[in-house]
Structures are given as structure tokens and as C-alpha cells.
Amino acid sequence: MTTRQLHHQSGHDLFQRWWVPKSVSGVSLVSCEMDVRTGGKYRLEFDAGGSDTMAFYGRYLEVVPNERIVWTNDEGEAGAVTTVTFEDQGGKTLLNFHEVYPSKEALEEALQGAAAALPEQLEQLDALLSSKGE
């Protein structure tokens, strides 16, 4: 296994530990391809226990290390553009998460679907980062 493959695998494992909500049983991340750089692409595939996987994919519009990541959600016409910023707050990091949807209907649909899990995902990320700092 090359260093790049090892880094990719450990990144995949860490991503799965916080991105997949623990309250949703039977869902697992089966594929994770992330080229996190301006102009790069990502594709995530989840197994929800059915015969088909669910795929989420898009492009990174802007990546500024330790400051800002902007990406598209290209699964359909209702996909959002997501912006995450990071601010140093005296040794802690304030994460701001902002999404822009193409219509009110798309926003309402997202709030009933994947976006509903976001608070739990961010709590899992906080717990993961706290355990890494110990």
C-alpha cells in the first residue's frame, strides 16, 4: 500500500466516523473519492441496506486551506452550493456552514432529507476532533 493509498484510507475512515449519522442505522459509506482542491471533484456512495447505493457528488469551487471550502452538490437541479469557513477563536475553531439552494422548494426538500442530519454530523465531528486532541 502506498503512502497516498494509506492517507486516503485513513481519511476515508475518519470521514465515515463523523459524516454518517449514528442515529441512522444500516447506512454505511462504501466509496469515498475526494480531490479536495479548487477544481477538484468528490463522489460519496452510501449503502442504505437496499439493492442500490445512494451517490452524492459535485465539484470544489474554492479551497483555501484552514479558511474556506466551497462545493457544489450536483446530484440534480435542486442541489445546493455549500460554503464552510473556519475561524480561529483563541485556540478553538469556529466552523460556519452555509448552503444556497436554487429554490424554496429545493430548500424544503433538503430540510426533510439529508440536511436534517447536519446537526448530528457536526456533533460527531466535534467529538472526533476532541478525542484526537486528548
Salt bridges, closest charged atoms under 4 A:
ASP13 OD1 - HIS12 ND1 3.60
ASP35 OD2 - ARG37 NE 2.92
GLU45 OE2 - ARG43 NE 3.38
GLU62 OE1 - ARG68 NE 2.87
ASP74 OD2 - ARG59 NE 3.27
